Amino acid sequence: MLFSSLPAIASDMVRDFELGHVKIPVYQKGKLDFIIFADSGNRRSLMLSGRNTLIDRLLENVDVDRIPDGWQEKIYPLNAGLPDVLKFWKKRYTSSEAVIFTPRCNFDRKNNVVYSSDDVKMRTPSFDLDGIGFRTDLTKKELEINSDVQIVARRDDSDPREIIPGRLPLPKIYTTVTATADSLRMDMNNNELMLIGNVKVVDGMTTLTCDRLTIFLKSKAQQKKSPAKNEVRTDTGDSSAMLKGISRMLADGEVVLIRKPEGGASNNLQTAHCEHLDYDFDSGLIILTDEDGMPKLTQDNYTLTGKRIELLRFSRKAFVKDRCRITEYQQTGDKKLPARTIDSDRGDFDGDANLNIFTGNVKVKESDAIITCDRMEVFLKPAPQSGKKAKEKSDNQEFSPVSGSQELDRIHCKGNVKIISIPKPSVNTADKKSVPAQPSTITSKWCVLDYPADKLIFHENVKVDHQGDNLDCDRLDLFLKDSRYRKSSDKQPSSGVAFGGRGSGNKTLTRAIASGNVYMKDKESDLSTELMTLDFKELPPGTKKAPGMFATNDIQLIRVTCDGKVVANSLPGLQKKDVKQRTLKAEHAMSDLLKNRSEFHKKVYLKEDASELFCKDMFVYTGAAPETPAPEKKAEVKADDPDADPFELNQTENAAPSRIALSDGVDLERIVCKNDVVLINKDKDGKMTRAGGDTAIYTVKTGDIVITADAPRRAMLRRAGRIQYSDLIRGNLRTEELQGEGNVRVVPDEDFEKDKEKEK
């Protein structure tokens, strides 16, 4: 045995001296720092060759009498269970900080360096390490392992120093983190450990690979510090979240971080690629950066990139500080092609709140739509975990860096919202060439896309530009439903038609409701109202659509309903030179494009040039309409009768109102007015004619007009101090002829001048 009381053994005069039960103390600044134990050794000058050597690094101010011997010490294997670990440390946890064991080694006493090319095992209360070939400088407290490095790290609920004295109970599950590398360097003074070459760390559901990994170990003071309230860790499924002995990790080179989401499928892994990864264990902050490129997170068919990506493991949050982009890929044959991208200046992802926020120059680009805004809030909900829906990928699935792919609940877009719809190109029947379709645009100050309700709502200063037609309002509600004609196998990632619905490739627009200061304008007319409802019908594939607001290759506008202060104007000189400006007012209006019929109700007023028409109800037909009623008895008009022809009206065929700006390319056939009908006209000389009754029917094609009254009332013509009563009034607006028929009676009009002044 080698003792300090035998100084002759330490003399340079002793050579090739065989020793047994070697015990060498190593002091630093007068304090005992290490003890080297060897079952046997060979002494040559200041060099000692030891066999079955154990190097015991001691705790500060250790009680020398309590230091156990290290000869013939049985070292537990690297992957030993917790009982074996506790058994080993039971006699050492109050004296040893770490032990290193090797079958053979050399000890250079002059330089306090131990080295070996044989196996090496390092055991600490926090982690265990195996390797081949090592060199340790006991003065500098540095350790190098040459190859085949393997590490097993325990989390703090399995720390022998806490379990053995009873401060912690035995954990229900013994969880560890494993690491491998080509080589290792450890600086025990600075609490740094570096793994070099083919580094791989397996941490529960997470795997990290890189070229170089630097691990910063906590000092004793740091390990004793209690975590702050905001550092409470909830991610207990990730064992690194509980590694008390590690404060920080830096990964460099080809860094790849692979994580299986909690409860997620094995084929739904999250993968991060970058050049540098910085992981602070106390805060749970992981920072991904890249010198030349962009760090990247991928999952399923999604990719997230940005100049700087930050992941907060314990609070399940993530941040992209610059040039955030999410790309969704679609499998086309053997290739994955981009189907959707989301770009923004910054991205904030909160897994606990199920909320993703994109801020600054937000742009969502899809095959059929582009959405831009200042801020986008994406609200998520957990995806189904069981049943049929769990097996099928949802159309509304969305990527979250901290929560995996989840179901979309709703999206809020705020500030300068703009949605551009890019419809499918049409095919020219003559040369079969593709003809690009004109995009449609919706803008507003903010909007809500509610996916469970299949509803999209646009608020404040809403403007729609659909292939030259324009709609302005304070609010626009769009309603969707599942398509009848698109099979699940045909589903494509798309935003739908002009309304930007995420994942609505199998959705179709059913209704649009515009409210508040509604104003719509097309090439020939405009309309304003307080409330407008547009109803749509989905078209079978290959059906040719008719024009209309929001109409596309997939849907057709079939009905328009307006309520509250309806005002429609035709705009002259745009399509036909003889079209005159026309104004139509009502409280309620409806246009049925399938039945070719429009209705106007309550305070109906029509004005064109010098002609005005008042009634309570107006019906406009572009197809069949009720027959013109025949007079009961045709009146005979005398040639010298002063009332025979005083009622000529200067009107043309185009006096018929358009169907609320939606009758492009459709010929009007008949207009029917009912209840308190009054027709007023001023001729070129300024003379006024008034006709009235209960019903007026105008046949546009021939220009014929008939006015009747319900008994006991009679149709009336009024002009220049005379009133003519008859069974009906018949005329032709093209020839400006208008006359009473059947029981004609003419009386003086004493109130004519008085009413004329009122009208002025």
Secondary structure, DSSP 4 states (H G I P E B T S, - for coil): ---TT-GGGGSTT-EEEEEEEEEEEEEETTEEEEEEEEEEEEEETTEEEEEEEEEEEEPTT--GGGPPP-TT--PPPTT--HHHHHHHHTTTTTTEEEEEEEEEEEEETTTTEEEEEEEEEEE-SSEEEEEEEEEEETTTTEEEEEEEEEEEEE-GGG-HHHHTTTSSPPPSS--EEEEEESEEEEETTTTEEEEEEEEEEEETTEEEEEEEEEEEEPPHHHHHSPPPGGG----TTSGGGG-TTEEEEEEEEEEEEEEPPTT--TTS-EEEEEEEEEEETTTTEEEEE-SSS--EEEETTEEEE-SEEEEETTTTEEEE-SSEEEEEEEEETTEEEEEEEEEESEEEEETTTTEEEEEEEEEEEESSEEEEEEEEEEEEEPPP-SSHHHHSPPTTEEEETTTEEEEEEEEEEEEEEEEEE-PPPEE-TTT--EEPPPPEEEEEEEEEEETTTTEEEEEEEEEEEETTEEEEEEEEEEEEEE-SS--GGG------SSS--TT-TTEEEEEEEEEEEEEEE-SSEEEEEEEEEEEEEEPPTTPPPPP-TT--SSEEEEEEEEEEEEEEEE-TTSS-TT---EEEEEEEEEEETTTTEEEEEEEEEEEETTEEEEEEEEEEESS--PPPPPPSSPPP--TT-TTSS-------GGGSPPSTT--TT----EEEEEEEEEEEEE-TT--EEEEEEEEEEEETTTTEEEEE--TT--EEEEETTEEEEESEEEEETTTTEEEEESS-EEEE-TTHHHHHHHH-
